[in-house]
């Protein structure tokens, strides 16, 4: 199946080495993989495994010590800082664990904000923002201020904001980390549906194997190496199931300790 699909991300022999005193710490230790257009992929691993470093490399936020990161045919490791900023603006959307909304703006204004940085006229950007808020199921909350919305609603605004620029790739960093069990599954189902409908590529970083299992493929990373690439176990039409609350509380404690 993948032989006929178009590679959108190619990572080759990727290393990130930090010096700590006289020691070398390998945050990434020779990583290789390919991700295809329209895939929902999860990078999964425990705290300190290198998953966040890998996300930063793929987003062009950090430079590799060695190796190649080729996205939409462009070598990120060869770009200047200004070129990387332009690349992210053109091709990449971000969904954050902490939502990163501006509390004093309403939902439409938050989603429209990235378009204002591009100089899109107000009427056009507001229409686009409304379109994507409808897509994520927030038709009735468009005028609500961010600080008057639930966590799940704020994350849906965050997803709409990531989509409004029509990015080729969306990076989601522990996107459900601040949500309860039921809302986590709703947001996960929403992200999976949007990837299918919009034919966009979504890379999610998570420490949770259960959440990762709903991706098309899971890249398991430990000590800076990908030790296993696994196909998702769930059917296309299967809705993500709610996580047992006690499991979620345990995971939340784990995240607090890692923070």
C-alpha positions, 0 to 999 in steps of 0.5 A, spaced: 500 500 500 505 504 502 509 503 495 504 507 491 503 513 496 507 519 496 513 520 502 512 527 505 517 526 511 524 522 510 528 521 516 535 518 515 541 517 520 538 522 524 543 524 531 542 529 536 548 529 541 548 534 547 555 535 551 554 535 558 561 536 561 565 532 558 560 527 556 556 526 550 548 524 551 545 521 545 538 524 545 537 521 538 541 515 536 541 514 528 533 514 527 531 512 520 523 512 517 519 515 512 512 517 513 507 518 507 502 523 505 495 522 509 498 518 514 496 519 522 503 517 525 504 516 533 511 517 536 510 514 542 515 513 548 517 514 555 519 521 558 526 522 556 526 517 550 527 522 545 520 523 542 520 531 543 527 532 540 525 528 534 518 532 534 523 538 534 527 536 529 521 534 524 518 541 525 525 545 524 525 547 531 532 544 532 538 542 528 540 535 528 548 534 529 548 529 524 543 526 518 537 528 514 530 531 515 527 531 508 520 534 508 516 535 502 522 534 498 526 540 502 532 538 506 531 542 513 538 541 516 541 545 510 536 551 511 538 558 515 533 560 521 529 565 516 528 559 511 526 555 517 521 560 519 518 561 512 518 553 511 514 552 518 509 558 516 508 555 509 507 547 511 506 546 518 501 546 523 501 545 531 497 543 536 499 544 543 497 540 550 496 547 553 492 549 547 496 556 547 490 560 545 489 568 547 484 568 553 482 575 551 480 573 544 474 569 542 474 562 538 473 566 531 479 571 533 483 565 535 483 561 529 483 567 524 490 569 528 495 566 523 491 568 517 492 575 520 500 574 520 499 573 513 496 579 511 489 576 509 483 581 510 479 581 516 473 578 512 476 573 509 480 570 515 474 570 519 470 566 514 475 561 513 476 561 521 468 559 521 469 554 516 474 550 520 470 551 527 464 548 524 469 542 521 471 541 529 464 541 531 464 548 534 458 552 530 455 554 537 461 557 540 464 561 535 463 568 539 465 564 546 471 567 549 477 562 550 477 563 557 470 561 558 470 554 554 472 547 556 478 544 555 475 540 550 472 546 546 479 549 547 483 544 544 478 543 538 479 551 537 487 549 537 485 544 532 481 549 527 487 554 528 492 549 526 488 547 520 486 554 517 493 555 514 491 548 510 498 545 512 501 539 509 503 536 516 500 537 523 504 536 529 501 534 535 505 534 542 501 530 547 495 534 545 490 530 550 494 531 556 490 536 559 483 533 557 479 528 561 478 521 559 471 522 555 474 528 551 481 525 550 477 520 546 473 525 542 479 529 540 482 523 538 476 521 533 476 528 531 483 528 529 483 522 526 477 524 522 480 530 519 486 527 517 482 522 513 477 528 510 482 533 509 488 528 506 493 531 511 499 528 515 498 528 522 504 526 527 502 525 534 507 525 540 505 521 546 507 517 552 500 513 552 501 506 548 493 506 548 492 513 544 498 511 540 494 505 537 489 509 534 494 512 529 495 508 522 503 507 525 506 507 531 514 509 532 516 506 538 522 510 541 527 508 547 534 511 548 534 515 542 532 509 537 526 507 534 526 500 536 519 498 533 514 500 528 507 498 528 501 498 524 495 501 528 490 495 530 484 499 529 479 499 524 478 505 520 470 506 522 472 504 529 471 510 534 476 510 540 474 507 546 474 511 553 480 510 557 479 507 564 479 513 569 484 510 574 488 508 568 488 516 566 489 518 573 495 514 573 498 517 567 496 524 569 501 522 575 506 520 571 506 526 566 506 531 573 512 527 575 516 528 568 514 535 568 
